[in-house]
Amino acid sequence: MSLERFLKVVNGNVVLVNIQGNLVRTYYKKGDASRVDWYSEKEESVLIQLSSGKSIILNKNGGVVRTI
């Protein structure tokens, strides 16, 4: 079993998928995300850039840590 996971933006939503393409977790569901990167892969927090130009940092439970 591989532990590799990837972040994807699908229709403006941010999801985490495994190497087989199966959904592991949904981070963001508002539909206006344009880019996503790991903020801290160890803590599983992500940095999401929205289409409005704002950026938000979410923890692995989907809670907002910081808005930039």
N, C-alpha and C positions, 0 to 999 in steps of 0.2 A: 504494500500500500504506500503510495506516494503522499508526502505531506506538502507538496507544492500547491499553492493556491494563488489565484489571480484576481485582481480587481477589474471590473468591467463597467462601462456605462452603457446601459441598454435602454433606449427610449427616454433618456434623461434620468434614469434611476441607477443607483450604484449597487452592484451586487458582487459578492465574493463567490467564485466558482473554483472547483478543484480541477485537476489536470484532465479529467474525463469530461468536463463541461457541466457537471452537476452543481446545482445551486447549493451553497453552504450557508450563506447568510445574506440578508438584504440590509444594507446600511442606510439607504436614503430612497424615499419613494415619492418625492414631490414632482419629479419629472423635469427639472430645470438644471440638472448637472451637466457640465460640458467636459469636465476632466476630473480624474481621481488619481491620487498617489498615496502610498503608505506614509503616514506621519511617523508612526512608531510600529514597526512590524512585530516587535516583541510584545507590545501591549495591544496589538491589533487595532490601533486607531488610524483613521484615514483623514487626509486633507482633500476636500472637495471644492472645486472651483465651479461656481454657478454661472449661468448665462448672463446674469446681471453684473458680473464682475466681482462679486463678493466671494470670499472663501470661508469655509467653515471646517472645523476639526471635530470629528465625531469619534466617540469611544466605541468599543465593540458591541455595546448594547444599544447604540443609536443615539445616545445622549450627546448634546452639544457641549463641547469642552470650551471652544473659543470661536468667535466670529471675527474675521479679519476684513 
